[in-house]
Amino acid sequence: MVEAAAATVGLRPGAFVGQAAVGAARAFAKRREGSEVRTSGEVQALTDEVRELRRLLGNVSGNVNDIAKHANSTHEVPELQAAAVLAHLRRNNDRIDAWLMKVLRSETL
């Protein structure tokens, strides 16, 4: 879901997540009238989560590149490593999707 959304706007998934967080922070700043305002601690928590998600995406990207390099040099795909990376990618993608949906559905943005 994150990858598809990122592709539609021409961004990498990590950049898309970062941009979504900035957009959420801007929306929060604009909705001060009559709604709950996020504290600086809450904004910092959102920022920290985005950084962690971007770090995880970077790790997965590195793992995929390692597998691609091995496959290109040996013409063999290491199945166990590829399966592990794909499983890790799926878990992180689910985590990112869940977090984004939680943030987007939050009434206190």
Gaussian input, Z-matrix of N, CA and C with variables (Angstrom, degrees):
# hf/3-21g

backbone

0 1
 N
 C     1     B1
 C     2     B2     1     A1
 N     3     B3     2     A2     1     D1
 C     4     B4     3     A3     2     D2
 C     5     B5     4     A4     3     D3
 N     6     B6     5     A5     4     D4
 C     7     B7     6     A6     5     D5
 C     8     B8     7     A7     6     D6
 N     9     B9     8     A8     7     D7
 C    10    B10     9     A9     8     D8
 C    11    B11    10    A10     9     D9
 N    12    B12    11    A11    10    D10
 C    13    B13    12    A12    11    D11
 C    14    B14    13    A13    12    D12
 N    15    B15    14    A14    13    D13
 C    16    B16    15    A15    14    D14
 C    17    B17    16    A16    15    D15
 N    18    B18    17    A17    16    D16
 C    19    B19    18    A18    17    D17
 C    20    B20    19    A19    18    D18
 N    21    B21    20    A20    19    D19
 C    22    B22    21    A21    20    D20
 C    23    B23    22    A22    21    D21
 N    24    B24    23    A23    22    D22
 C    25    B25    24    A24    23    D23
 C    26    B26    25    A25    24    D24
 N    27    B27    26    A26    25    D25
 C    28    B28    27    A27    26    D26
 C    29    B29    28    A28    27    D27
 N    30    B30    29    A29    28    D28
 C    31    B31    30    A30    29    D29
 C    32    B32    31    A31    30    D30
 N    33    B33    32    A32    31    D31
 C    34    B34    33    A33    32    D32
 C    35    B35    34    A34    33    D33
 N    36    B36    35    A35    34    D34
 C    37    B37    36    A36    35    D35
 C    38    B38    37    A37    36    D36
 N    39    B39    38    A38    37    D37
 C    40    B40    39    A39    38    D38
 C    41    B41    40    A40    39    D39
 N    42    B42    41    A41    40    D40
 C    43    B43    42    A42    41    D41
 C    44    B44    43    A43    42    D42
 N    45    B45    44    A44    43    D43
 C    46    B46    45    A45    44    D44
 C    47    B47    46    A46    45    D45
 N    48    B48    47    A47    46    D46
 C    49    B49    48    A48    47    D47
 C    50    B50    49    A49    48    D48
 N    51    B51    50    A50    49    D49
 C    52    B52    51    A51    50    D50
 C    53    B53    52    A52    51    D51
 N    54    B54    53    A53    52    D52
 C    55    B55    54    A54    53    D53
 C    56    B56    55    A55    54    D54
 N    57    B57    56    A56    55    D55
 C    58    B58    57    A57    56    D56
 C    59    B59    58    A58    57    D57
 N    60    B60    59    A59    58    D58
 C    61    B61    60    A60    59    D59
 C    62    B62    61    A61    60    D60
 N    63    B63    62    A62    61    D61
 C    64    B64    63    A63    62    D62
 C    65    B65    64    A64    63    D63
 N    66    B66    65    A65    64    D64
 C    67    B67    66    A66    65    D65
 C    68    B68    67    A67    66    D66
 N    69    B69    68    A68    67    D67
 C    70    B70    69    A69    68    D68
 C    71    B71    70    A70    69    D69
 N    72    B72    71    A71    70    D70
 C    73    B73    72    A72    71    D71
 C    74    B74    73    A73    72    D72
 N    75    B75    74    A74    73    D73
 C    76    B76    75    A75    74    D74
 C    77    B77    76    A76    75    D75
 N    78    B78    77    A77    76    D76
 C    79    B79    78    A78    77    D77
 C    80    B80    79    A79    78    D78
 N    81    B81    80    A80    79    D79
 C    82    B82    81    A81    80    D80
 C    83    B83    82    A82    81    D81
 N    84    B84    83    A83    82    D82
 C    85    B85    84    A84    83    D83
 C    86    B86    85    A85    84    D84
 N    87    B87    86    A86    85    D85
 C    88    B88    87    A87    86    D86
 C    89    B89    88    A88    87    D87
 N    90    B90    89    A89    88    D88
 C    91    B91    90    A90    89    D89
 C    92    B92    91    A91    90    D90
 N    93    B93    92    A92    91    D91
 C    94    B94    93    A93    92    D92
 C    95    B95    94    A94    93    D93
 N    96    B96    95    A95    94    D94
 C    97    B97    96    A96    95    D95
 C    98    B98    97    A97    96    D96
 N    99    B99    98    A98    97    D97
 C   100   B100    99    A99    98    D98
 C   101   B101   100   A100    99    D99
 N   102   B102   101   A101   100   D100
 C   103   B103   102   A102   101   D101
 C   104   B104   103   A103   102   D102
 N   105   B105   104   A104   103   D103
 C   106   B106   105   A105   104   D104
 C   107   B107   106   A106   105   D105
 N   108   B108   107   A107   106   D106
 C   109   B109   108   A108   107   D107
 C   110   B110   109   A109   108   D108
 N   111   B111   110   A110   109   D109
 C   112   B112   111   A111   110   D110
 C   113   B113   112   A112   111   D111
 N   114   B114   113   A113   112   D112
 C   115   B115   114   A114   113   D113
 C   116   B116   115   A115   114   D114
 N   117   B117   116   A116   115   D115
 C   118   B118   117   A117   116   D116
 C   119   B119   118   A118   117   D117
 N   120   B120   119   A119   118   D118
 C   121   B121   120   A120   119   D119
 C   122   B122   121   A121   120   D120
 N   123   B123   122   A122   121   D121
 C   124   B124   123   A123   122   D122
 C   125   B125   124   A124   123   D123
 N   126   B126   125   A125   124   D124
 C   127   B127   126   A126   125   D125
 C   128   B128   127   A127   126   D126
 N   129   B129   128   A128   127   D127
 C   130   B130   129   A129   128   D128
 C   131   B131   130   A130   129   D129
 N   132   B132   131   A131   130   D130
 C   133   B133   132   A132   131   D131
 C   134   B134   133   A133   132   D132
 N   135   B135   134   A134   133   D133
 C   136   B136   135   A135   134   D134
 C   137   B137   136   A136   135   D135
 N   138   B138   137   A137   136   D136
 C   139   B139   138   A138   137   D137
 C   140   B140   139   A139   138   D138
 N   141   B141   140   A140   139   D139
 C   142   B142   141   A141   140   D140
 C   143   B143   142   A142   141   D141
 N   144   B144   143   A143   142   D142
 C   145   B145   144   A144   143   D143
 C   146   B146   145   A145   144   D144
 N   147   B147   146   A146   145   D145
 C   148   B148   147   A147   146   D146
 C   149   B149   148   A148   147   D147
 N   150   B150   149   A149   148   D148
 C   151   B151   150   A150   149   D149
 C   152   B152   151   A151   150   D150
 N   153   B153   152   A152   151   D151
 C   154   B154   153   A153   152   D152
 C   155   B155   154   A154   153   D153
 N   156   B156   155   A155   154   D154
 C   157   B157   156   A156   155   D155
 C   158   B158   157   A157   156   D156
 N   159   B159   158   A158   157   D157
 C   160   B160   159   A159   158   D158
 C   161   B161   160   A160   159   D159
 N   162   B162   161   A161   160   D160
 C   163   B163   162   A162   161   D161
 C   164   B164   163   A163   162   D162
 N   165   B165   164   A164   163   D163
 C   166   B166   165   A165   164   D164
 C   167   B167   166   A166   165   D165
 N   168   B168   167   A167   166   D166
 C   169   B169   168   A168   167   D167
 C   170   B170   169   A169   168   D168
 N   171   B171   170   A170   169   D169
 C   172   B172   171   A171   170   D170
 C   173   B173   172   A172   171   D171
 N   174   B174   173   A173   172   D172
 C   175   B175   174   A174   173   D173
 C   176   B176   175   A175   174   D174
 N   177   B177   176   A176   175   D175
 C   178   B178   177   A177   176   D176
 C   179   B179   178   A178   177   D177
 N   180   B180   179   A179   178   D178
 C   181   B181   180   A180   179   D179
 C   182   B182   181   A181   180   D180
 N   183   B183   182   A182   181   D181
 C   184   B184   183   A183   182   D182
 C   185   B185   184   A184   183   D183
 N   186   B186   185   A185   184   D184
 C   187   B187   186   A186   185   D185
 C   188   B188   187   A187   186   D186
 N   189   B189   188   A188   187   D187
 C   190   B190   189   A189   188   D188
 C   191   B191   190   A190   189   D189
 N   192   B192   191   A191   190   D190
 C   193   B193   192   A192   191   D191
 C   194   B194   193   A193   192   D192
 N   195   B195   194   A194   193   D193
 C   196   B196   195   A195   194   D194
 C   197   B197   196   A196   195   D195
 N   198   B198   197   A197   196   D196
 C   199   B199   198   A198   197   D197
 C   200   B200   199   A199   198   D198
 N   201   B201   200   A200   199   D199
 C   202   B202   201   A201   200   D200
 C   203   B203   202   A202   201   D201
 N   204   B204   203   A203   202   D202
 C   205   B205   204   A204   203   D203
 C   206   B206   205   A205   204   D204
 N   207   B207   206   A206   205   D205
 C   208   B208   207   A207   206   D206
 C   209   B209   208   A208   207   D207
 N   210   B210   209   A209   208   D208
 C   211   B211   210   A210   209   D209
 C   212   B212   211   A211   210   D210
 N   213   B213   212   A212   211   D211
 C   214   B214   213   A213   212   D212
 C   215   B215   214   A214   213   D213
 N   216   B216   215   A215   214   D214
 C   217   B217   216   A216   215   D215
 C   218   B218   217   A217   216   D216
 N   219   B219   218   A218   217   D217
 C   220   B220   219   A219   218   D218
 C   221   B221   220   A220   219   D219
 N   222   B222   221   A221   220   D220
 C   223   B223   222   A222   221   D221
 C   224   B224   223   A223   222   D222
 N   225   B225   224   A224   223   D223
 C   226   B226   225   A225   224   D224
 C   227   B227   226   A226   225   D225
 N   228   B228   227   A227   226   D226
 C   229   B229   228   A228   227   D227
 C   230   B230   229   A229   228   D228
 N   231   B231   230   A230   229   D229
 C   232   B232   231   A231   230   D230
 C   233   B233   232   A232   231   D231
 N   234   B234   233   A233   232   D232
 C   235   B235   234   A234   233   D233
 C   236   B236   235   A235   234   D234
 N   237   B237   236   A236   235   D235
 C   238   B238   237   A237   236   D236
 C   239   B239   238   A238   237   D237
 N   240   B240   239   A239   238   D238
 C   241   B241   240   A240   239   D239
 C   242   B242   241   A241   240   D240
 N   243   B243   242   A242   241   D241
 C   244   B244   243   A243   242   D242
 C   245   B245   244   A244   243   D243
 N   246   B246   245   A245   244   D244
 C   247   B247   246   A246   245   D245
 C   248   B248   247   A247   246   D246
 N   249   B249   248   A248   247   D247
 C   250   B250   249   A249   248   D248
 C   251   B251   250   A250   249   D249
 N   252   B252   251   A251   250   D250
 C   253   B253   252   A252   251   D251
 C   254   B254   253   A253   252   D252
 N   255   B255   254   A254   253   D253
 C   256   B256   255   A255   254   D254
 C   257   B257   256   A256   255   D255
 N   258   B258   257   A257   256   D256
 C   259   B259   258   A258   257   D257
 C   260   B260   259   A259   258   D258
 N   261   B261   260   A260   259   D259
 C   262   B262   261   A261   260   D260
 C   263   B263   262   A262   261   D261
 N   264   B264   263   A263   262   D262
 C   265   B265   264   A264   263   D263
 C   266   B266   265   A265   264   D264
 N   267   B267   266   A266   265   D265
 C   268   B268   267   A267   266   D266
 C   269   B269   268   A268   267   D267
 N   270   B270   269   A269   268   D268
 C   271   B271   270   A270   269   D269
 C   272   B272   271   A271   270   D270
 N   273   B273   272   A272   271   D271
 C   274   B274   273   A273   272   D272
 C   275   B275   274   A274   273   D273
 N   276   B276   275   A275   274   D274
 C   277   B277   276   A276   275   D275
 C   278   B278   277   A277   276   D276
 N   279   B279   278   A278   277   D277
 C   280   B280   279   A279   278   D278
 C   281   B281   280   A280   279   D279
 N   282   B282   281   A281   280   D280
 C   283   B283   282   A282   281   D281
 C   284   B284   283   A283   282   D282
 N   285   B285   284   A284   283   D283
 C   286   B286   285   A285   284   D284
 C   287   B287   286   A286   285   D285
 N   288   B288   287   A287   286   D286
 C   289   B289   288   A288   287   D287
 C   290   B290   289   A289   288   D288
 N   291   B291   290   A290   289   D289
 C   292   B292   291   A291   290   D290
 C   293   B293   292   A292   291   D291
 N   294   B294   293   A293   292   D292
 C   295   B295   294   A294   293   D293
 C   296   B296   295   A295   294   D294
 N   297   B297   296   A296   295   D295
 C   298   B298   297   A297   296   D296
 C   299   B299   298   A298   297   D297
 N   300   B300   299   A299   298   D298
 C   301   B301   300   A300   299   D299
 C   302   B302   301   A301   300   D300
 N   303   B303   302   A302   301   D301
 C   304   B304   303   A303   302   D302
 C   305   B305   304   A304   303   D303
 N   306   B306   305   A305   304   D304
 C   307   B307   306   A306   305   D305
 C   308   B308   307   A307   306   D306
 N   309   B309   308   A308   307   D307
 C   310   B310   309   A309   308   D308
 C   311   B311   310   A310   309   D309
 N   312   B312   311   A311   310   D310
 C   313   B313   312   A312   311   D311
 C   314   B314   313   A313   312   D312
 N   315   B315   314   A314   313   D313
 C   316   B316   315   A315   314   D314
 C   317   B317   316   A316   315   D315
 N   318   B318   317   A317   316   D316
 C   319   B319   318   A318   317   D317
 C   320   B320   319   A319   318   D318
 N   321   B321   320   A320   319   D319
 C   322   B322   321   A321   320   D320
 C   323   B323   322   A322   321   D321
 N   324   B324   323   A323   322   D322
 C   325   B325   324   A324   323   D323
 C   326   B326   325   A325   324   D324

   B1=1.4344
   B2=1.5356
   B3=1.3295
   B4=1.4637
   B5=1.5291
   B6=1.3332
   B7=1.4634
   B8=1.5220
   B9=1.3363
   B10=1.4662
   B11=1.5242
   B12=1.3235
   B13=1.4663
   B14=1.5254
   B15=1.3316
   B16=1.4649
   B17=1.5201
   B18=1.3248
   B19=1.4718
   B20=1.5239
   B21=1.3270
   B22=1.4631
   B23=1.5228
   B24=1.3258
   B25=1.4604
   B26=1.5268
   B27=1.3388
   B28=1.4555
   B29=1.5170
   B30=1.3349
   B31=1.4620
   B32=1.5246
   B33=1.3251
   B34=1.4583
   B35=1.5204
   B36=1.3372
   B37=1.4721
   B38=1.5200
   B39=1.3162
   B40=1.4619
   B41=1.5202
   B42=1.3241
   B43=1.4657
   B44=1.5249
   B45=1.3314
   B46=1.4630
   B47=1.5263
   B48=1.3288
   B49=1.4657
   B50=1.5290
   B51=1.3254
   B52=1.4603
   B53=1.5123
   B54=1.3233
   B55=1.4608
   B56=1.5290
   B57=1.3282
   B58=1.4649
   B59=1.5254
   B60=1.3217
   B61=1.4647
   B62=1.5232
   B63=1.3181
   B64=1.4669
   B65=1.5272
   B66=1.3235
   B67=1.4599
   B68=1.5153
   B69=1.3290
   B70=1.4666
   B71=1.5264
   B72=1.3138
   B73=1.4632
   B74=1.5323
   B75=1.3204
   B76=1.4756
   B77=1.5262
   B78=1.3364
   B79=1.4647
   B80=1.5166
   B81=1.3142
   B82=1.4675
   B83=1.5246
   B84=1.3149
   B85=1.4581
   B86=1.5292
   B87=1.3367
   B88=1.4638
   B89=1.5226
   B90=1.3366
   B91=1.4631
   B92=1.5254
   B93=1.2645
   B94=1.4676
   B95=1.5182
   B96=1.2930
   B97=1.4635
   B98=1.5259
   B99=1.3170
   B100=1.4547
   B101=1.5140
   B102=1.3011
   B103=1.4577
   B104=1.5235
   B105=1.3014
   B106=1.4535
   B107=1.5225
   B108=1.2975
   B109=1.4587
   B110=1.5250
   B111=1.3115
   B112=1.4664
   B113=1.5242
   B114=1.3020
   B115=1.4591
   B116=1.5177
   B117=1.3218
   B118=1.4641
   B119=1.5184
   B120=1.3372
   B121=1.4650
   B122=1.5121
   B123=1.3417
   B124=1.4673
   B125=1.5227
   B126=1.3261
   B127=1.4665
   B128=1.5290
   B129=1.3322
   B130=1.4631
   B131=1.5203
   B132=1.3226
   B133=1.4668
   B134=1.5327
   B135=1.3372
   B136=1.4627
   B137=1.5285
   B138=1.3116
   B139=1.4610
   B140=1.5243
   B141=1.3176
   B142=1.4641
   B143=1.5229
   B144=1.3236
   B145=1.4689
   B146=1.5252
   B147=1.3342
   B148=1.4678
   B149=1.5283
   B150=1.3223
   B151=1.4716
   B152=1.5236
   B153=1.3275
   B154=1.4633
   B155=1.5262
   B156=1.3206
   B157=1.4595
   B158=1.5265
   B159=1.3149
   B160=1.4655
   B161=1.5334
   B162=1.3396
   B163=1.4576
   B164=1.5289
   B165=1.3247
   B166=1.4607
   B167=1.5237
   B168=1.3237
   B169=1.4671
   B170=1.5204
   B171=1.3112
   B172=1.4607
   B173=1.5138
   B174=1.3285
   B175=1.4681
   B176=1.5198
   B177=1.3214
   B178=1.4592
   B179=1.5250
   B180=1.3195
   B181=1.4661
   B182=1.5207
   B183=1.3248
   B184=1.4628
   B185=1.5098
   B186=1.3318
   B187=1.4623
   B188=1.5275
   B189=1.3209
   B190=1.4614
   B191=1.5262
   B192=1.3200
   B193=1.4659
   B194=1.5298
   B195=1.3401
   B196=1.4653
   B197=1.5258
   B198=1.3265
   B199=1.4681
   B200=1.5221
   B201=1.3227
   B202=1.4647
   B203=1.5200
   B204=1.3213
   B205=1.4692
   B206=1.5236
   B207=1.3303
   B208=1.4619
   B209=1.5349
   B210=1.3251
   B211=1.4681
   B212=1.5206
   B213=1.3238
   B214=1.4645
   B215=1.5218
   B216=1.3241
   B217=1.4674
   B218=1.5255
   B219=1.3261
   B220=1.4743
   B221=1.5250
   B222=1.3161
   B223=1.4652
   B224=1.5227
   B225=1.3401
   B226=1.4632
   B227=1.5264
   B228=1.3160
   B229=1.4617
   B230=1.5246
   B231=1.3262
   B232=1.4640
   B233=1.5352
   B234=1.3222
   B235=1.4636
   B236=1.5237
   B237=1.3224
   B238=1.4661
   B239=1.5258
   B240=1.3288
   B241=1.4639
   B242=1.5312
   B243=1.3195
   B244=1.4673
   B245=1.5264
   B246=1.3156
   B247=1.4692
   B248=1.5236
   B249=1.3249
   B250=1.4660
   B251=1.5253
   B252=1.3263
   B253=1.4688
   B254=1.5243
   B255=1.3340
   B256=1.4629
   B257=1.5268
   B258=1.3163
   B259=1.4663
   B260=1.5299
   B261=1.3319
   B262=1.4698
   B263=1.5312
   B264=1.3132
   B265=1.4673
   B266=1.5262
   B267=1.3088
   B268=1.4685
   B269=1.5283
   B270=1.3399
   B271=1.4674
   B272=1.5314
   B273=1.3252
   B274=1.4629
   B275=1.5170
   B276=1.3271
   B277=1.4570
   B278=1.5306
   B279=1.3281
   B280=1.4611
   B281=1.5295
   B282=1.3348
   B283=1.4672
   B284=1.5268
   B285=1.3223
   B286=1.4669
   B287=1.5265
   B288=1.3305
   B289=1.4635
   B290=1.5223
   B291=1.3298
   B292=1.4621
   B293=1.5205
   B294=1.3235
   B295=1.4601
   B296=1.5258
   B297=1.3347
   B298=1.4668
   B299=1.5219
   B300=1.3326
   B301=1.4606
   B302=1.5279
   B303=1.3084
   B304=1.4694
   B305=1.5266
   B306=1.3225
   B307=1.4701
   B308=1.5287
   B309=1.3181
   B310=1.4770
   B311=1.5230
   B312=1.3286
   B313=1.4657
   B314=1.5233
   B315=1.2922
   B316=1.4637
   B317=1.5296
   B318=1.2850
   B319=1.4728
   B320=1.5139
   B321=1.3301
   B322=1.4644
   B323=1.5005
   B324=1.3311
   B325=1.4745
   B326=1.5076
   A1=110.47
   A2=117.48
   A3=121.12
   A4=109.48
   A5=116.41
   A6=119.91
   A7=111.13
   A8=116.98
   A9=120.36
   A10=111.02
   A11=116.06
   A12=119.48
   A13=110.62
   A14=116.23
   A15=120.14
   A16=110.79
   A17=115.90
   A18=120.06
   A19=111.81
   A20=117.35
   A21=119.43
   A22=112.85
   A23=117.20
   A24=120.05
   A25=112.12
   A26=116.10
   A27=120.12
   A28=115.39
   A29=117.11
   A30=121.14
   A31=109.87
   A32=115.27
   A33=120.28
   A34=107.56
   A35=117.75
   A36=119.54
   A37=114.20
   A38=118.49
   A39=120.49
   A40=112.48
   A41=116.13
   A42=120.30
   A43=110.59
   A44=115.94
   A45=119.94
   A46=110.78
   A47=116.37
   A48=120.23
   A49=109.81
   A50=116.90
   A51=120.48
   A52=112.25
   A53=116.18
   A54=120.39
   A55=110.55
   A56=116.49
   A57=119.88
   A58=110.43
   A59=116.45
   A60=119.91
   A61=110.88
   A62=116.97
   A63=120.10
   A64=109.55
   A65=116.63
   A66=120.37
   A67=111.96
   A68=115.50
   A69=119.96
   A70=110.21
   A71=116.82
   A72=120.43
   A73=110.90
   A74=116.73
   A75=119.80
   A76=111.15
   A77=115.90
   A78=119.48
   A79=110.35
   A80=115.38
   A81=120.60
   A82=110.36
   A83=116.19
   A84=120.23
   A85=111.43
   A86=116.80
   A87=121.21
   A88=113.25
   A89=117.45
   A90=120.54
   A91=112.68
   A92=117.56
   A93=120.14
   A94=112.47
   A95=118.17
   A96=120.89
   A97=110.42
   A98=115.79
   A99=121.09
   A100=115.84
   A101=118.45
   A102=119.45
   A103=109.47
   A104=114.00
   A105=119.63
   A106=109.95
   A107=117.10
   A108=121.97
   A109=109.09
   A110=115.82
   A111=120.02
   A112=109.11
   A113=114.69
   A114=119.92
   A115=108.94
   A116=116.54
   A117=119.69
   A118=110.26
   A119=117.30
   A120=120.48
   A121=112.23
   A122=116.56
   A123=120.11
   A124=111.22
   A125=116.52
   A126=119.96
   A127=109.88
   A128=116.74
   A129=120.35
   A130=110.50
   A131=117.78
   A132=121.21
   A133=110.55
   A134=117.04
   A135=120.62
   A136=110.47
   A137=115.86
   A138=120.57
   A139=110.73
   A140=116.65
   A141=120.83
   A142=111.14
   A143=116.46
   A144=119.71
   A145=110.74
   A146=117.13
   A147=120.03
   A148=110.25
   A149=117.20
   A150=120.19
   A151=110.98
   A152=116.90
   A153=120.58
   A154=111.13
   A155=116.78
   A156=119.82
   A157=110.97
   A158=117.26
   A159=120.37
   A160=110.68
   A161=117.27
   A162=120.94
   A163=110.01
   A164=115.90
   A165=119.87
   A166=111.22
   A167=116.99
   A168=119.92
   A169=111.20
   A170=116.63
   A171=120.37
   A172=111.76
   A173=116.91
   A174=120.44
   A175=111.05
   A176=116.36
   A177=120.13
   A178=109.98
   A179=116.68
   A180=119.89
   A181=111.22
   A182=116.51
   A183=120.18
   A184=111.87
   A185=116.81
   A186=120.62
   A187=111.69
   A188=116.47
   A189=120.22
   A190=110.10
   A191=117.27
   A192=120.31
   A193=111.66
   A194=116.59
   A195=119.91
   A196=111.44
   A197=115.96
   A198=120.10
   A199=110.16
   A200=117.33
   A201=120.79
   A202=111.11
   A203=117.49
   A204=120.96
   A205=110.48
   A206=116.24
   A207=120.26
   A208=110.28
   A209=116.41
   A210=120.38
   A211=111.41
   A212=116.91
   A213=120.07
   A214=112.46
   A215=116.85
   A216=119.17
   A217=112.87
   A218=118.32
   A219=120.85
   A220=113.22
   A221=117.23
   A222=123.31
   A223=111.65
   A224=115.55
   A225=122.08
   A226=108.70
   A227=115.17
   A228=120.03
   A229=107.76
   A230=117.26
   A231=119.57
   A232=109.56
   A233=116.13
   A234=121.05
   A235=113.82
   A236=117.87
   A237=119.21
   A238=111.49
   A239=116.54
   A240=119.98
   A241=110.67
   A242=116.35
   A243=119.90
   A244=110.32
   A245=116.80
   A246=120.00
   A247=110.94
   A248=116.83
   A249=120.54
   A250=110.77
   A251=116.78
   A252=120.43
   A253=110.13
   A254=116.97
   A255=119.54
   A256=111.49
   A257=117.04
   A258=120.30
   A259=110.22
   A260=116.13
   A261=121.14
   A262=110.02
   A263=116.41
   A264=121.46
   A265=110.71
   A266=117.11
   A267=120.41
   A268=111.37
   A269=116.80
   A270=119.93
   A271=110.74
   A272=116.34
   A273=119.69
   A274=111.70
   A275=116.99
   A276=120.15
   A277=110.18
   A278=117.16
   A279=120.76
   A280=110.53
   A281=116.16
   A282=120.29
   A283=110.98
   A284=116.70
   A285=121.13
   A286=110.11
   A287=116.56
   A288=119.75
   A289=111.21
   A290=116.65
   A291=120.71
   A292=110.58
   A293=116.64
   A294=120.15
   A295=110.94
   A296=116.53
   A297=119.51
   A298=111.31
   A299=116.94
   A300=119.58
   A301=110.51
   A302=117.03
   A303=120.81
   A304=109.93
   A305=116.39
   A306=120.55
   A307=110.39
   A308=116.38
   A309=119.26
   A310=112.66
   A311=117.17
   A312=120.93
   A313=113.36
   A314=116.27
   A315=120.57
   A316=109.13
   A317=115.06
   A318=120.03
   A319=112.38
   A320=117.30
   A321=119.56
   A322=112.38
   A323=117.37
   A324=119.14
   A325=110.02
   D1=-48.40
   D2=179.32
   D3=-63.36
   D4=-43.74
   D5=-178.61
   D6=-62.07
   D7=-42.15
   D8=-180.00
   D9=-65.68
   D10=-43.91
   D11=179.35
   D12=-63.61
   D13=-41.90
   D14=179.45
   D15=-62.62
   D16=-42.61
   D17=-179.52
   D18=-62.77
   D19=-35.28
   D20=-178.38
   D21=-66.90
   D22=-23.62
   D23=178.41
   D24=-109.02
   D25=7.95
   D26=175.32
   D27=74.32
   D28=30.37
   D29=179.92
   D30=-119.38
   D31=158.13
   D32=169.94
   D33=-76.19
   D34=155.33
   D35=-178.26
   D36=-54.37
   D37=-42.92
   D38=179.60
   D39=-62.48
   D40=-42.07
   D41=178.23
   D42=-66.60
   D43=-37.39
   D44=178.06
   D45=-62.94
   D46=-45.05
   D47=178.76
   D48=-60.94
   D49=-44.27
   D50=178.14
   D51=-61.13
   D52=-43.71
   D53=179.80
   D54=-65.61
   D55=-38.13
   D56=178.03
   D57=-62.79
   D58=-39.89
   D59=179.03
   D60=-65.76
   D61=-42.12
   D62=178.20
   D63=-63.46
   D64=-41.77
   D65=177.32
   D66=-61.52
   D67=-40.43
   D68=177.96
   D69=-63.90
   D70=-41.91
   D71=179.17
   D72=-64.70
   D73=-40.48
   D74=178.34
   D75=-65.93
   D76=-41.38
   D77=178.31
   D78=-62.20
   D79=-39.99
   D80=177.32
   D81=-58.98
   D82=-45.32
   D83=-177.60
   D84=-64.37
   D85=-31.40
   D86=-177.70
   D87=-81.23
   D88=-18.95
   D89=-174.19
   D90=-102.38
   D91=37.39
   D92=-177.65
   D93=-74.15
   D94=-26.30
   D95=-175.76
   D96=-75.20
   D97=116.52
   D98=174.06
   D99=74.06
   D100=5.87
   D101=178.65
   D102=-129.50
   D103=164.32
   D104=-179.78
   D105=-66.76
   D106=135.81
   D107=-179.48
   D108=-99.25
   D109=134.21
   D110=177.73
   D111=-71.68
   D112=141.81
   D113=175.86
   D114=-79.42
   D115=165.81
   D116=177.24
   D117=-62.38
   D118=-31.03
   D119=176.66
   D120=-65.39
   D121=-38.93
   D122=177.89
   D123=-68.01
   D124=-41.24
   D125=176.80
   D126=-63.63
   D127=-40.87
   D128=178.02
   D129=-63.00
   D130=-39.18
   D131=178.51
   D132=-62.86
   D133=-40.85
   D134=176.40
   D135=-63.16
   D136=-44.37
   D137=179.53
   D138=-61.55
   D139=-43.26
   D140=179.35
   D141=-62.67
   D142=-40.61
   D143=179.34
   D144=-65.07
   D145=-41.87
   D146=177.84
   D147=-61.69
   D148=-42.51
   D149=178.29
   D150=-61.08
   D151=-42.62
   D152=179.41
   D153=-64.75
   D154=-41.98
   D155=179.07
   D156=-65.47
   D157=-39.59
   D158=177.28
   D159=-65.88
   D160=-36.73
   D161=177.46
   D162=-63.57
   D163=-44.01
   D164=178.79
   D165=-61.98
   D166=-42.29
   D167=177.42
   D168=-62.84
   D169=-38.24
   D170=177.20
   D171=-63.54
   D172=-40.40
   D173=177.62
   D174=-62.86
   D175=-44.94
   D176=179.94
   D177=-63.37
   D178=-42.02
   D179=178.69
   D180=-59.59
   D181=-41.79
   D182=177.24
   D183=-62.35
   D184=-41.67
   D185=178.84
   D186=-64.50
   D187=-42.34
   D188=178.04
   D189=-63.29
   D190=-41.25
   D191=178.25
   D192=-63.22
   D193=-39.36
   D194=177.29
   D195=-61.33
   D196=-43.38
   D197=179.20
   D198=-65.76
   D199=-42.16
   D200=179.08
   D201=-63.60
   D202=-41.19
   D203=178.35
   D204=-62.10
   D205=-45.07
   D206=178.34
   D207=-62.07
   D208=-45.09
   D209=-179.15
   D210=-63.95
   D211=-39.21
   D212=179.67
   D213=-68.20
   D214=-34.95
   D215=-177.67
   D216=-84.16
   D217=-29.06
   D218=-176.72
   D219=-110.83
   D220=-10.21
   D221=-175.18
   D222=60.44
   D223=27.19
   D224=175.99
   D225=-132.38
   D226=139.77
   D227=176.25
   D228=-99.56
   D229=119.73
   D230=178.39
   D231=-69.57
   D232=99.91
   D233=-170.31
   D234=-59.65
   D235=-43.06
   D236=-178.59
   D237=-64.18
   D238=-43.84
   D239=179.56
   D240=-67.02
   D241=-41.64
   D242=179.75
   D243=-63.32
   D244=-42.23
   D245=178.97
   D246=-63.86
   D247=-40.46
   D248=179.39
   D249=-65.01
   D250=-43.05
   D251=179.72
   D252=-65.07
   D253=-42.29
   D254=179.13
   D255=-63.84
   D256=-39.66
   D257=177.64
   D258=-63.87
   D259=-42.65
   D260=178.07
   D261=-63.27
   D262=-42.75
   D263=178.83
   D264=-61.56
   D265=-44.55
   D266=179.56
   D267=-62.24
   D268=-42.99
   D269=178.87
   D270=-62.00
   D271=-44.65
   D272=179.90
   D273=-67.55
   D274=-38.58
   D275=178.06
   D276=-62.94
   D277=-41.93
   D278=177.15
   D279=-62.71
   D280=-41.05
   D281=179.37
   D282=-63.61
   D283=-43.29
   D284=179.63
   D285=-65.08
   D286=-45.96
   D287=179.24
   D288=-59.07
   D289=-45.94
   D290=-179.13
   D291=-62.57
   D292=-43.15
   D293=-179.40
   D294=-65.01
   D295=-45.50
   D296=-179.99
   D297=-61.73
   D298=-42.88
   D299=179.46
   D300=-63.81
   D301=-39.43
   D302=178.12
   D303=-61.98
   D304=-46.41
   D305=-179.11
   D306=-66.34
   D307=-44.22
   D308=-178.18
   D309=-67.23
   D310=-31.09
   D311=179.59
   D312=-85.57
   D313=-10.17
   D314=-177.02
   D315=-64.05
   D316=131.00
   D317=178.90
   D318=-80.78
   D319=-6.43
   D320=-178.07
   D321=-101.87
   D322=15.58
   D323=177.71
   D324=-66.41

